[in-house]
Amino acid sequence: MLEELTATCEGCDADLDDAAFGLAMDLGDGERRLYECECGAVTVTVVRGR
């Protein structure tokens, strides 16, 4: 089930891929990833550390 998760734009529901990827920040407890969609929306995802 988790293999099926994808990053999706909060503004237009487009799939966010490597072309939309902008920045990754490692904050020790996980990683924040920033994506900028062609529609202009910015989406931040959080990947928890183990």
Buried (B, 14 or more C-beta within 10 A) or exposed (E): EEEEEEBBBBEEEBEBEEEBEEEEEEEEEBBEBBBBBEEEBBBEBEEEEE
